[in-house]
Amino acid sequence: MKLLEEVQLQIVTSLKGKDLLSLANYSSEEVQQLIDLAIQLKTITKEGKCPKLLEGKTLAMIFEKNSTRTRISFEVGMHQLGGKGMYMNARDLQIGRGESVYDTAHVLSGYVDGIMIRANSHAMVKELAEHASIPVINGLTDISHPCQALADLETIKEVKGHFKGLKLAYIGDGNNVAHSLVVAAAHVGMDVVVAAPKGYEPSEQVMLKAATIAAQNGSTVSFTNDPIEAATDADVIYTDVWTSMGQEEESAKRLQDFEGFQISSELVAYAKSDYMFLHCLPAHREEEVATAVIDGENSYIFQQAENRLHAQKAVLVSVLG
């Protein structure tokens, strides 16, 4: 462990053995510590100093949905940390043929050290975590996308240097990405405004939980149907696709309902001149965001995507280490 002593990593030991289903289940201190650890891991990895903290550890990676960033970042992350990530398409497992979540959880607990799952149902992932004796990491569900939110915070911290006093505007569908982003931003004391069309609001329960967390950190969480109101004086503007996987049949209706919510050059003119544009990707250029914005000088989408790797490594070494 000489290398570990040399780099003096501040692993979040309070998370050892703990699931990551939602950042609402973590303390604000733990979220802040994960961001700092992610930045530290990114720095030492680029210097060629990343210690093999998960040598001999195996992560089962179960996918019910297609993936680019989640699959590659977790697999590479485990490799860089000395462990192994095993890709498993849910259709190829017995769970895809009707084996119970209970049985799957117990079987996998005897084989591997942790489970990362990208699933359709948050309830199923909660059930998996309930019966598994090893940590379960939410790689995405219909309700939450916590690993994405950690990468988002890491990117903001790298660019802005701090969180307090910043205004984050999420403009678009009040979906799983919005849910995790709002909670994450509340943990670090950012003011958050969500703007969505009527009928596409985020969960009221999630917004209330985020508001409670924000109040403890001296910030606010609010909602509006007006994208201009949200964008005004924003330090960070964030959006996601209007039509996610599984919603393709709603595409035409959604395009109509989200009219006026595109992150355009006209809309970002209301933000601060040094605003950041973020998008979890994949993006549909000229739908939810104008090409001039997503490819512009204020866009940090590829730094944000890279940070999925380092934020998840921070989670992995903390919960599996």
C-alpha positions as CSV (number, residue, x, y, z in Angstrom):
1,M,0.0,0.0,0.0
2,K,3.0,2.3,-0.4
3,L,1.4,3.9,-3.4
4,L,-1.8,4.6,-1.5
5,E,0.2,6.3,1.2
6,E,2.1,8.3,-1.4
7,V,-1.1,9.8,-3.0
8,Q,-3.0,10.0,0.4
9,L,-6.4,9.2,-1.1
10,Q,-9.3,10.3,1.1
11,I,-11.6,7.3,0.6
12,V,-15.1,7.8,2.0
13,T,-15.0,5.0,4.5
14,S,-18.5,5.6,5.8
15,L,-19.8,4.2,2.5
16,K,-18.0,0.9,2.8
17,G,-20.5,-1.9,2.0
18,K,-23.3,0.6,1.4
19,D,-25.6,0.6,-1.7
20,L,-25.9,3.6,-4.0
21,L,-29.5,3.7,-5.1
22,S,-30.1,7.4,-4.7
23,L,-28.0,10.3,-3.5
24,A,-30.9,11.2,-1.2
25,N,-29.6,8.2,0.9
26,Y,-26.2,9.8,1.4
27,S,-25.3,12.7,3.6
28,S,-24.2,16.0,2.2
29,E,-20.7,15.4,3.7
30,E,-20.4,12.1,1.9
31,V,-21.5,13.6,-1.5
32,Q,-18.9,16.4,-1.1
33,Q,-16.2,13.8,-0.1
34,L,-17.0,11.7,-3.2
35,I,-16.6,14.7,-5.5
36,D,-13.2,15.6,-3.9
37,L,-12.1,11.9,-4.2
38,A,-13.2,11.8,-7.9
39,I,-11.1,14.8,-8.7
40,Q,-8.2,13.3,-6.8
41,L,-8.5,10.0,-8.6
42,K,-8.7,11.8,-12.0
43,T,-5.5,13.7,-11.2
44,I,-3.5,10.7,-10.1
45,T,-4.8,8.5,-12.9
46,K,-3.5,11.0,-15.5
47,E,-0.2,11.0,-13.7
48,G,-0.1,7.2,-13.9
49,K,-0.3,6.8,-10.1
50,C,-3.7,5.1,-9.6
51,P,-3.3,2.4,-7.0
52,K,-4.9,-1.0,-7.5
53,L,-7.3,-0.6,-4.6
54,L,-9.8,-3.2,-6.0
55,E,-7.3,-5.9,-6.9
56,G,-9.1,-9.2,-6.8
57,K,-12.6,-7.6,-6.7
58,T,-15.3,-8.3,-9.3
59,L,-18.2,-6.1,-10.3
60,A,-21.3,-7.7,-12.0
61,M,-22.6,-5.2,-14.5
62,I,-26.3,-5.9,-15.4
63,F,-27.8,-4.1,-18.3
64,E,-31.5,-4.0,-19.2
65,K,-30.9,-0.9,-21.3
66,N,-28.4,0.0,-24.0
67,S,-25.4,1.9,-22.8
68,T,-22.2,3.7,-24.0
69,R,-20.9,5.8,-21.1
70,T,-22.2,3.6,-18.2
71,R,-20.8,0.3,-19.5
72,I,-17.4,1.6,-20.7
73,S,-16.8,3.9,-17.7
74,F,-17.5,1.2,-15.1
75,E,-15.5,-1.5,-17.0
76,V,-12.5,0.8,-17.4
77,G,-12.8,2.1,-13.9
78,M,-12.7,-1.4,-12.4
79,H,-9.7,-2.2,-14.7
80,Q,-7.8,0.9,-13.6
81,L,-8.4,0.0,-10.0
82,G,-7.1,-3.5,-10.5
83,G,-10.5,-5.3,-10.4
84,K,-12.8,-6.8,-13.1
85,G,-16.1,-5.6,-14.4
86,M,-18.3,-8.4,-15.9
87,Y,-20.8,-7.2,-18.6
88,M,-24.1,-9.1,-18.4
89,N,-27.1,-8.4,-20.6
90,A,-30.2,-9.1,-18.6
91,R,-31.6,-11.1,-21.6
92,D,-28.7,-13.5,-21.2
93,L,-29.2,-14.1,-17.5
94,Q,-31.9,-16.3,-16.0
95,I,-33.5,-13.2,-14.6
96,G,-34.4,-12.5,-18.2
97,R,-36.3,-15.8,-18.2
98,G,-38.2,-15.3,-15.1
99,E,-35.8,-16.1,-12.2
100,S,-36.8,-14.1,-9.2
101,V,-34.9,-11.0,-8.1
102,Y,-34.6,-12.6,-4.7
103,D,-32.8,-15.7,-6.1
104,T,-30.6,-13.6,-8.5
105,A,-29.5,-11.4,-5.6
106,H,-28.5,-14.4,-3.4
107,V,-26.7,-16.2,-6.2
108,L,-24.7,-13.1,-7.3
109,S,-23.8,-12.3,-3.7
110,G,-21.9,-15.6,-3.6
111,Y,-19.9,-14.9,-6.8
112,V,-19.0,-11.2,-7.0
113,D,-18.1,-8.3,-4.7
114,G,-20.7,-5.8,-6.0
115,I,-23.5,-5.3,-8.5
116,M,-24.0,-2.4,-10.9
117,I,-27.3,-2.4,-12.7
118,R,-28.8,-0.3,-15.4
119,A,-32.5,-1.1,-15.2
120,N,-36.0,-0.1,-16.2
121,S,-37.5,-0.3,-12.8
122,H,-36.2,1.5,-9.7
123,A,-38.4,-0.8,-7.6
124,M,-36.6,-3.8,-9.0
125,V,-33.2,-2.4,-8.2
126,K,-34.4,-1.6,-4.6
127,E,-35.5,-5.2,-4.3
128,L,-32.2,-6.5,-5.6
129,A,-30.4,-4.4,-3.0
130,E,-32.7,-5.6,-0.3
131,H,-31.8,-9.2,-0.8
132,A,-28.1,-8.9,-1.9
133,S,-25.5,-9.1,0.8
134,I,-23.1,-7.1,-1.4
135,P,-23.3,-3.4,-2.5
136,V,-25.7,-2.5,-5.3
137,I,-24.9,0.6,-7.5
138,N,-27.7,2.2,-9.5
139,G,-26.4,2.7,-13.0
140,L,-29.7,4.2,-14.1
141,T,-33.4,3.5,-13.4
142,D,-36.6,5.2,-14.3
143,I,-36.4,7.3,-11.1
144,S,-32.7,8.0,-10.5
145,H,-29.3,8.4,-12.1
146,P,-27.0,9.1,-9.2
147,C,-23.6,8.3,-10.9
148,Q,-24.4,10.8,-13.6
149,A,-25.1,13.5,-11.0
150,L,-21.8,12.9,-9.3
151,A,-20.0,13.4,-12.6
152,D,-22.0,16.6,-13.1
153,L,-20.9,18.0,-9.8
154,E,-17.3,17.0,-10.4
155,T,-17.4,18.9,-13.7
156,I,-18.9,22.0,-12.1
157,K,-16.3,21.9,-9.3
158,E,-13.5,21.6,-11.8
159,V,-14.7,24.6,-13.8
160,K,-16.1,26.9,-11.2
161,G,-14.0,25.9,-8.3
162,H,-16.9,25.9,-5.8
163,F,-20.6,25.3,-5.5
164,K,-21.9,27.9,-3.0
165,G,-23.8,30.8,-4.6
166,L,-24.1,29.1,-8.0
167,K,-27.4,28.9,-9.8
168,L,-28.1,25.7,-11.7
169,A,-31.0,25.7,-14.2
170,Y,-32.2,22.3,-15.4
171,I,-34.5,22.9,-18.4
172,G,-36.3,20.0,-20.0
173,D,-38.0,16.8,-19.0
174,G,-38.4,16.3,-15.2
175,N,-37.0,12.8,-15.5
176,N,-34.5,10.5,-13.7
177,V,-31.5,12.8,-14.6
178,A,-33.3,15.8,-13.2
179,H,-34.2,14.0,-10.0
180,S,-30.6,13.0,-9.2
181,L,-29.2,16.4,-10.3
182,V,-31.5,18.3,-8.1
183,V,-30.7,16.2,-5.0
184,A,-27.0,16.3,-5.8
185,A,-26.9,20.1,-6.2
186,A,-28.9,20.5,-3.0
187,H,-26.2,18.5,-1.1
188,V,-23.5,20.9,-2.2
189,G,-25.4,24.1,-1.6
190,M,-26.3,25.2,-5.1
191,D,-29.5,27.0,-5.9
192,V,-31.5,24.9,-8.4
193,V,-34.3,25.8,-10.7
194,V,-36.1,23.2,-12.8
195,A,-38.1,24.3,-15.8
196,A,-40.4,21.9,-17.6
197,P,-43.6,22.0,-19.6
198,K,-46.9,21.2,-17.9
199,G,-47.2,17.5,-17.6
200,Y,-43.5,16.9,-17.5
201,E,-42.7,18.1,-14.0
202,P,-40.3,16.2,-11.8
203,S,-41.5,14.1,-8.9
204,E,-43.0,16.3,-6.1
205,Q,-41.6,13.9,-3.5
206,V,-38.1,14.3,-5.0
207,M,-38.4,18.0,-5.1
208,L,-39.5,18.2,-1.5
209,K,-36.6,16.0,-0.4
210,A,-34.2,18.1,-2.3
211,A,-35.6,21.3,-0.9
212,T,-35.1,19.9,2.6
213,I,-31.5,19.1,1.9
214,A,-30.9,22.4,0.2
215,A,-32.3,24.3,3.3
216,Q,-29.7,22.5,5.5
217,N,-27.0,23.8,3.1
218,G,-28.2,27.4,2.7
219,S,-29.6,27.0,-0.8
220,T,-32.9,26.7,-2.6
221,V,-34.8,24.4,-4.9
222,S,-37.7,25.7,-7.1
223,F,-39.8,24.9,-10.1
224,T,-41.2,26.9,-13.0
225,N,-42.9,26.3,-16.4
226,D,-40.9,29.3,-17.8
227,P,-37.4,28.4,-19.3
228,I,-36.4,32.1,-19.5
229,E,-37.0,32.4,-15.7
230,A,-34.8,29.4,-15.1
231,A,-32.1,30.5,-17.4
232,T,-31.8,34.1,-16.1
233,D,-28.5,34.7,-14.3
234,A,-27.8,30.9,-14.4
235,D,-24.2,29.8,-13.8
236,V,-25.0,26.3,-15.2
237,I,-27.6,25.3,-17.8
238,Y,-28.4,21.6,-18.1
239,T,-30.7,19.6,-20.3
240,D,-31.5,16.1,-21.4
241,V,-33.2,14.5,-24.4
242,W,-36.9,15.1,-24.6
243,T,-37.6,11.5,-25.7
244,S,-35.7,8.9,-23.7
245,M,-35.3,5.2,-24.4
246,G,-38.7,3.5,-24.3
247,Q,-40.6,6.7,-25.1
248,E,-40.1,6.6,-28.9
249,E,-43.9,6.3,-29.5
250,E,-44.3,9.7,-27.7
251,S,-41.7,11.5,-29.8
252,A,-44.0,13.6,-32.0
253,K,-46.1,14.7,-29.0
254,R,-43.1,15.5,-26.9
255,L,-41.6,17.6,-29.7
256,Q,-44.7,19.7,-29.7
257,D,-45.0,19.9,-25.9
258,F,-41.4,21.0,-25.4
259,E,-41.6,23.8,-28.0
260,G,-39.9,26.8,-26.5
261,F,-37.7,24.7,-24.2
262,Q,-34.7,24.2,-26.6
263,I,-31.4,25.4,-25.1
264,S,-30.9,28.0,-27.9
265,S,-28.4,30.9,-28.3
266,E,-31.3,33.2,-27.5
267,L,-32.1,31.3,-24.3
268,V,-28.6,31.1,-23.0
269,A,-28.2,34.9,-23.5
270,Y,-30.2,35.3,-20.3
271,A,-27.6,33.3,-18.4
272,K,-24.3,34.7,-17.0
273,S,-21.7,35.2,-19.7
274,D,-19.5,32.5,-18.3
275,Y,-22.3,30.0,-17.9
276,M,-21.6,26.3,-18.3
277,F,-23.7,24.1,-20.6
278,L,-24.1,20.4,-19.5
279,H,-25.9,17.5,-21.1
280,C,-25.7,13.9,-19.9
281,L,-25.7,12.5,-23.5
282,P,-26.6,11.2,-25.9
283,A,-27.9,14.4,-27.4
284,H,-30.3,15.2,-30.2
285,R,-28.8,18.3,-31.7
286,E,-31.4,20.9,-32.9
287,E,-34.1,19.3,-30.6
288,E,-33.4,19.9,-26.9
289,V,-30.2,21.9,-27.7
290,A,-29.0,24.0,-30.6
291,T,-25.8,22.9,-32.2
292,A,-24.3,26.3,-31.7
293,V,-24.7,25.8,-27.9
294,I,-23.7,22.2,-27.5
295,D,-20.6,22.7,-29.6
296,G,-19.9,26.2,-28.3
297,E,-17.2,27.5,-26.0
298,N,-19.4,27.3,-22.9
299,S,-20.1,23.6,-23.4
300,Y,-18.4,21.1,-21.1
301,I,-20.2,17.9,-22.3
302,F,-17.1,15.8,-23.0
303,Q,-15.3,16.7,-19.8
304,Q,-18.6,15.8,-18.1
305,A,-18.8,12.5,-19.9
306,E,-15.2,11.7,-19.0
307,N,-15.9,12.4,-15.4
308,R,-18.4,9.5,-15.3
309,L,-15.2,7.3,-15.1
310,H,-13.7,9.1,-12.2
311,A,-16.8,9.8,-10.2
312,Q,-17.7,6.1,-10.4
313,K,-14.2,5.1,-9.4
314,A,-14.7,7.2,-6.3
315,V,-17.9,5.3,-5.6
316,L,-16.3,1.9,-6.3
317,V,-13.3,2.3,-4.0
318,S,-15.5,3.7,-1.2
319,V,-18.3,1.0,-1.3
320,L,-16.2,-2.0,-2.4
321,G,-12.8,-1.2,-1.0
